[in-house]
Amino acid sequence: MKYIDYEKQVQYDTLSKAAIRNKALRETLSEEMRILYVALTRAKEKLIISGIQKDFKKQKEKLWQQIERYQKQEQKINPILVKKYKKYIDWILLVYFYQPKQMETIAELKTYTKKEVLDGCEKKEEQDVNLLEILEEHKIEEQQIAEIESMLQDTYAYELSTKIPTKSSVTKLKQQEQETIEISFPSPKFTKQDEELKLTGAQKGTLLHLCMQKLDEKTEYTLETVKEFINDMVSKEIITSKEADNINVTAVLKFTQSNIWKEMKQAKEIQREKPFYITLPAKEIYEEDVPENILVQGIIDLYYVNAQDELILVDYKTDFVPTEQELVNKYKKQLELYQRALEEALQKKVSHVFIYSTFLAKEIEI
């Protein structure tokens, strides 16, 4: 939020707001770069890129000035310039002007004025035509009809590439594995009285997940201290009293009695709720021969380095499942993806991967 000084009647952005805006801009630009990369790598023989500038001569001079001011960093365009220019055509021109000798061997830059474009357009006078007469004069042979039908019925060899996203989440990939996805729209909350509102199983699971995320491994928990911990979240307005009433206190306590928790108390490093991004070949997800890559994002519930310097990955699950195997079958691929992302990020092998089931009150090694 913005900071508001009511006495001086002024408001301005806080450092945190500016930082978030800057991070959002970087992520947006990164995604646009990936889209541009996909567009530029489709052509096999020739690629024509068109763009419009209000005053190209002036823009060209300005680009040259910026290039002279911001030199390359590690043989790459200065990131300040990348953020400064936000149009595809500007990024392409930056590359062209940064290294003109190399670019001249593979690309040709042409500019046309509006007048030149209009002069090149062929102007035809309207005339009355009898369409039926023209069709009678130009009858199509059976062979030509067959050729036209063949062209109309032809399918694009890379149709799947036009449908897959450039970015996805682990949750969406998991949904793809389900044969059907049911979507229901509950009645708006404002049509019900507060006392009538009931928490769903998913909402209760989210609350349980939140508790496990905020537990302090330095604390020795009992049933009473877990209740105090939950009441403290209510007082801090993290959750409501109604939500607190729906938290399974026993399930939270049992987690603090697990082997994972015991290891965490002696751990060298603990990280919770860590977001990650990983690039995967599309064919690994869609099981089709697609040459594209997809950026996948997700959040790792917990990982830590234990006293033996082993990297441990843990994912909390609140599903109501009768057997361990059912839980493993459901989430094995997801955990494999988490492991892969973590190992790439930390350059360290994951020693053990666990699902902690709140329903079964136990850790399950994958």
C-alpha positions as CSV (number, residue, x, y, z in Angstrom):
1,M,0.0,0.0,0.0
2,K,1.0,3.6,-0.3
3,Y,2.1,5.6,2.7
4,I,-0.4,8.4,3.7
5,D,0.6,11.3,5.9
6,Y,-2.8,12.7,7.0
7,E,-1.3,15.7,8.7
8,K,0.7,16.9,5.6
9,Q,-2.0,15.6,3.3
10,V,0.5,13.7,1.1
11,Q,0.9,10.1,0.0
12,Y,3.7,8.3,-1.7
13,D,4.9,4.8,-2.6
14,T,6.8,2.9,0.1
15,L,10.0,1.0,-0.6
16,S,8.2,-2.3,-0.5
17,K,5.6,-1.1,-3.0
18,A,8.3,0.1,-5.3
19,A,10.2,-3.2,-4.9
20,I,7.1,-5.2,-5.7
21,R,6.3,-3.1,-8.8
22,N,9.9,-3.5,-10.0
23,K,9.7,-7.3,-9.5
24,A,6.4,-7.4,-11.3
25,L,7.9,-5.4,-14.2
26,R,10.9,-7.8,-14.4
27,E,8.7,-10.8,-14.5
28,T,6.5,-9.3,-17.2
29,L,9.5,-8.4,-19.3
30,S,10.9,-11.9,-18.9
31,E,7.7,-13.4,-20.1
32,E,7.5,-11.1,-23.1
33,M,11.1,-12.0,-24.0
34,R,10.1,-15.7,-23.9
35,I,7.2,-14.9,-26.2
36,L,9.4,-13.0,-28.6
37,Y,11.9,-15.9,-28.6
38,V,9.2,-18.3,-29.5
39,A,8.1,-16.0,-32.4
40,L,11.6,-15.5,-33.7
41,T,12.4,-19.2,-33.8
42,R,9.5,-20.4,-35.8
43,A,10.7,-19.4,-39.3
44,K,12.8,-21.9,-41.2
45,E,14.0,-19.9,-44.3
46,K,13.0,-16.3,-44.0
47,L,11.5,-14.0,-41.3
48,I,10.0,-10.6,-42.0
49,I,9.5,-8.4,-38.9
50,S,7.5,-5.2,-39.3
51,G,7.1,-2.3,-36.9
52,I,5.9,1.3,-36.8
53,Q,7.7,4.3,-35.4
54,K,6.4,7.8,-35.4
55,D,9.8,9.3,-36.2
56,F,12.3,6.5,-37.0
57,K,15.2,8.9,-37.7
58,K,14.8,10.5,-34.3
59,Q,14.3,7.1,-32.6
60,K,17.4,5.7,-34.3
61,E,19.5,8.6,-33.0
62,K,18.1,8.2,-29.5
63,L,18.9,4.4,-29.6
64,W,22.5,5.1,-30.7
65,Q,22.9,7.6,-27.8
66,Q,21.6,5.0,-25.3
67,I,23.9,2.3,-26.7
68,E,27.0,4.6,-26.4
69,R,25.9,5.4,-22.8
70,Y,25.2,1.8,-21.7
71,Q,27.9,-0.5,-22.8
72,K,27.5,-4.3,-23.0
73,Q,27.7,-6.3,-19.8
74,E,29.2,-9.8,-20.2
75,Q,28.5,-9.7,-24.0
76,K,24.9,-9.0,-23.4
77,I,22.7,-5.9,-23.9
78,N,22.7,-3.7,-20.8
79,P,19.7,-4.7,-18.6
80,I,18.9,-1.0,-18.0
81,L,18.2,-0.6,-21.7
82,V,16.1,-3.8,-21.8
83,K,13.9,-2.3,-19.0
84,K,13.9,1.1,-20.6
85,Y,12.5,-0.2,-24.0
86,K,9.4,-2.3,-23.8
87,K,8.4,-2.9,-27.4
88,Y,9.5,-5.9,-29.4
89,I,10.7,-3.8,-32.3
90,D,12.9,-1.7,-29.9
91,W,14.5,-4.8,-28.5
92,I,15.2,-6.1,-32.0
93,L,16.7,-2.7,-33.0
94,L,18.9,-2.7,-29.9
95,V,20.4,-6.0,-31.0
96,Y,20.8,-4.7,-34.5
97,F,22.6,-1.5,-33.5
98,Y,24.6,-3.1,-30.7
99,Q,26.4,-5.4,-33.1
100,P,25.7,-4.0,-36.6
101,K,28.5,-6.0,-38.4
102,Q,27.2,-9.3,-37.3
103,M,23.6,-8.4,-37.9
104,E,24.3,-7.1,-41.5
105,T,25.4,-10.6,-42.5
106,I,22.1,-12.2,-41.5
107,A,19.5,-9.3,-41.6
108,E,18.6,-6.3,-43.6
109,L,17.0,-3.2,-42.2
110,K,14.6,-1.3,-44.5
111,T,12.6,1.8,-43.7
112,Y,9.6,3.1,-45.6
113,T,7.7,6.4,-45.1
114,K,3.9,6.4,-45.1
115,K,3.9,8.1,-48.5
116,E,6.1,5.3,-50.0
117,V,3.8,2.7,-48.7
118,L,0.7,4.4,-50.0
119,D,2.3,5.0,-53.4
120,G,3.2,1.3,-53.7
121,C,-0.5,0.3,-53.2
122,E,-2.2,-0.5,-56.5
123,K,-5.3,1.6,-57.0
124,K,-8.2,0.1,-58.9
125,E,-11.4,1.7,-60.0
126,E,-14.6,0.0,-59.0
127,Q,-16.5,-1.7,-61.8
128,D,-19.8,-3.6,-62.0
129,V,-19.3,-7.4,-62.4
130,N,-21.7,-10.2,-62.9
131,L,-20.4,-12.9,-60.6
132,L,-22.5,-15.7,-62.1
133,E,-21.1,-15.0,-65.6
134,I,-17.5,-15.1,-64.3
135,L,-18.1,-18.4,-62.6
136,E,-19.6,-19.9,-65.7
137,E,-16.6,-18.8,-67.8
138,H,-14.2,-20.3,-65.2
139,K,-15.4,-23.8,-64.5
140,I,-13.1,-25.8,-62.3
141,E,-11.9,-29.3,-63.3
142,E,-12.5,-32.3,-61.0
143,Q,-8.7,-32.5,-60.4
144,Q,-8.6,-28.9,-59.2
145,I,-11.6,-29.5,-56.9
146,A,-9.7,-32.5,-55.4
147,E,-6.6,-30.4,-54.9
148,I,-8.6,-27.6,-53.2
149,E,-10.3,-30.1,-50.9
150,S,-7.0,-31.6,-50.0
151,M,-5.6,-28.1,-49.1
152,L,-8.7,-27.3,-47.0
153,Q,-8.6,-30.6,-45.1
154,D,-4.9,-30.4,-44.5
155,T,-3.9,-30.2,-40.8
156,Y,-1.1,-28.1,-39.4
157,A,1.7,-30.4,-38.3
158,Y,2.5,-28.3,-35.2
159,E,-1.1,-27.5,-34.1
160,L,-0.3,-28.6,-30.5
161,S,2.4,-25.9,-30.3
162,T,-0.2,-23.2,-30.9
163,K,-2.2,-24.4,-27.9
164,I,0.3,-25.1,-25.2
165,P,1.0,-22.2,-22.8
166,T,4.5,-20.7,-22.4
167,K,4.0,-20.7,-18.7
168,S,2.1,-22.9,-16.3
169,S,1.9,-23.9,-12.7
170,V,2.3,-27.3,-10.9
171,T,-1.3,-27.2,-9.9
172,K,-2.5,-26.8,-13.5
173,L,-0.2,-29.6,-14.7
174,K,-1.7,-31.8,-12.0
175,Q,-5.2,-31.0,-13.2
176,Q,-4.2,-32.1,-16.7
177,E,-3.8,-35.6,-15.4
178,Q,-7.4,-35.8,-14.2
179,E,-9.8,-37.1,-16.9
180,T,-12.5,-34.6,-15.9
181,I,-12.4,-31.4,-13.9
182,E,-15.6,-30.3,-12.2
183,I,-16.1,-26.6,-11.7
184,S,-18.9,-25.4,-9.4
185,F,-19.8,-21.9,-8.5
186,P,-21.1,-21.6,-4.9
187,S,-23.7,-19.0,-3.9
188,P,-22.2,-15.6,-3.1
189,K,-21.3,-15.2,0.5
190,F,-23.4,-12.0,0.8
191,T,-26.5,-14.0,0.3
192,K,-25.9,-15.9,3.5
193,Q,-25.8,-15.0,7.1
194,D,-22.3,-15.3,8.8
195,E,-23.5,-18.1,11.0
196,E,-24.6,-20.1,8.0
197,L,-21.2,-20.0,6.3
198,K,-19.4,-23.4,6.5
199,L,-15.8,-24.0,5.7
200,T,-15.2,-26.6,2.9
201,G,-12.7,-29.4,3.2
202,A,-10.3,-27.5,1.0
203,Q,-10.5,-24.4,3.2
204,K,-9.9,-26.5,6.4
205,G,-6.9,-28.1,4.6
206,T,-5.5,-24.7,3.8
207,L,-5.8,-23.6,7.4
208,L,-4.0,-26.7,8.6
209,H,-1.3,-26.1,6.0
210,L,-1.0,-22.5,7.3
211,C,-0.4,-23.7,10.9
212,M,2.3,-26.1,9.8
213,Q,4.0,-23.3,7.9
214,K,4.1,-21.0,10.9
215,L,5.1,-23.4,13.7
216,D,8.3,-22.6,15.4
217,E,10.7,-25.6,15.5
218,K,12.4,-24.1,18.6
219,T,9.2,-24.5,20.6
220,E,8.2,-27.6,22.5
221,Y,4.5,-28.0,21.7
222,T,1.7,-29.6,23.8
223,L,-2.0,-29.6,23.1
224,E,-2.4,-26.5,25.2
225,T,0.5,-24.6,23.5
226,V,-0.9,-25.5,20.1
227,K,-4.2,-24.0,21.0
228,E,-2.4,-20.9,22.3
229,F,-0.5,-20.7,19.0
230,I,-3.8,-20.8,17.0
231,N,-5.4,-18.2,19.3
232,D,-2.3,-16.0,18.8
233,M,-2.9,-16.1,15.0
234,V,-6.5,-15.0,15.7
235,S,-5.3,-12.0,17.8
236,K,-2.9,-11.0,15.1
237,E,-5.8,-11.2,12.6
238,I,-4.0,-13.8,10.5
239,I,-7.2,-16.0,10.8
240,T,-10.7,-15.5,12.1
241,S,-12.1,-17.1,15.2
242,K,-14.5,-19.1,13.0
243,E,-11.5,-20.4,11.1
244,A,-9.6,-21.2,14.3
245,D,-12.6,-23.4,15.4
246,N,-12.2,-25.4,12.3
247,I,-8.5,-26.3,12.7
248,N,-7.7,-29.8,13.7
249,V,-5.5,-29.1,16.8
250,T,-4.6,-32.8,17.2
251,A,-3.3,-33.0,13.6
252,V,-1.0,-30.0,14.2
253,L,0.3,-31.5,17.4
254,K,1.0,-34.9,15.8
255,F,3.2,-33.1,13.2
256,T,5.3,-31.7,16.0
257,Q,5.8,-35.2,17.2
258,S,7.0,-36.5,13.8
259,N,10.5,-37.5,12.8
260,I,10.5,-34.6,10.3
261,W,9.9,-32.2,13.1
262,K,12.6,-33.8,15.3
263,E,15.1,-33.4,12.4
264,M,14.1,-29.8,11.9
265,K,14.9,-29.0,15.5
266,Q,18.6,-30.0,14.7
267,A,18.6,-28.7,11.1
268,K,21.4,-26.5,9.8
269,E,19.0,-24.6,7.5
270,I,15.2,-24.5,7.1
271,Q,13.2,-22.9,4.2
272,R,9.4,-22.8,4.0
273,E,7.0,-21.7,1.2
274,K,9.8,-21.2,-1.4
275,P,8.6,-20.3,-4.9
276,F,10.5,-21.8,-7.9
277,Y,10.5,-21.7,-11.6
278,I,11.8,-24.5,-13.9
279,T,11.9,-24.8,-17.7
280,L,10.6,-28.2,-19.0
281,P,10.4,-29.6,-22.5
282,A,6.7,-29.6,-23.4
283,K,6.9,-33.2,-24.6
284,E,7.6,-34.3,-21.0
285,I,4.2,-32.9,-20.0
286,Y,2.0,-33.5,-23.1
287,E,3.6,-36.8,-24.2
288,E,3.7,-35.4,-27.7
289,D,6.7,-34.7,-30.0
290,V,6.6,-30.9,-29.4
291,P,9.8,-29.0,-29.6
292,E,8.7,-26.2,-27.3
293,N,9.7,-25.5,-23.6
294,I,7.3,-24.5,-20.9
295,L,8.1,-22.4,-17.8
296,V,6.6,-24.1,-14.8
297,Q,6.1,-22.3,-11.5
298,G,5.3,-23.7,-8.0
299,I,5.8,-23.4,-4.3
300,I,7.8,-25.9,-2.2
301,D,6.2,-26.3,1.3
302,L,9.4,-27.2,3.1
303,Y,13.0,-28.1,2.6
304,Y,15.9,-28.3,5.1
305,V,19.4,-29.4,5.6
306,N,19.6,-31.9,8.5
307,A,22.5,-32.4,10.9
308,Q,24.1,-34.9,8.5
309,D,24.2,-32.2,5.8
310,E,21.4,-34.1,3.8
311,L,18.9,-32.1,1.8
312,I,15.4,-33.1,2.7
313,L,12.3,-32.1,0.7
314,V,8.8,-32.2,2.4
315,D,5.3,-31.6,1.0
316,Y,2.3,-31.3,3.3
317,K,-0.9,-33.1,2.1
318,T,-4.3,-32.7,3.9
319,D,-6.2,-35.1,1.6
320,F,-8.5,-37.7,3.2
321,V,-7.0,-40.8,1.7
322,P,-7.2,-44.4,3.1
323,T,-3.8,-45.6,2.1
324,E,-0.2,-44.4,1.7
325,Q,0.1,-45.8,-1.8
326,E,-2.9,-43.8,-3.0
327,L,-1.2,-40.6,-1.8
328,V,2.1,-41.6,-3.5
329,N,0.4,-42.4,-6.8
330,K,-1.4,-39.1,-6.7
331,Y,1.5,-36.8,-6.0
332,K,4.7,-38.7,-7.1
333,K,5.1,-36.7,-10.4
334,Q,4.6,-33.4,-8.5
335,L,7.2,-34.3,-6.0
336,E,9.6,-35.4,-8.7
337,L,9.2,-31.9,-10.3
338,Y,9.8,-30.2,-7.0
339,Q,13.0,-32.3,-6.4
340,R,14.2,-31.5,-9.9
341,A,13.7,-27.8,-9.4
342,L,15.3,-27.8,-6.0
343,E,18.4,-29.7,-7.2
344,E,18.8,-27.3,-10.1
345,A,18.5,-24.2,-7.9
346,L,20.8,-25.4,-5.1
347,Q,23.2,-27.5,-7.1
348,K,22.8,-30.2,-4.4
349,K,21.3,-33.7,-4.5
350,V,18.1,-34.2,-2.6
351,S,18.7,-37.1,-0.2
352,H,15.1,-37.8,0.8
353,V,11.6,-36.7,-0.4
354,F,8.7,-37.0,2.0
355,I,5.0,-36.4,1.9
356,Y,3.6,-35.6,5.3
357,S,0.0,-36.7,5.5
358,T,-2.1,-34.9,8.2
359,F,-4.9,-37.4,7.8
360,L,-2.6,-40.4,8.3
361,A,-0.4,-38.4,10.7
362,K,2.9,-39.8,9.3
363,E,5.6,-39.1,6.8
364,I,5.8,-41.1,3.6
365,E,9.1,-41.3,1.7
366,I,8.8,-41.2,-2.1
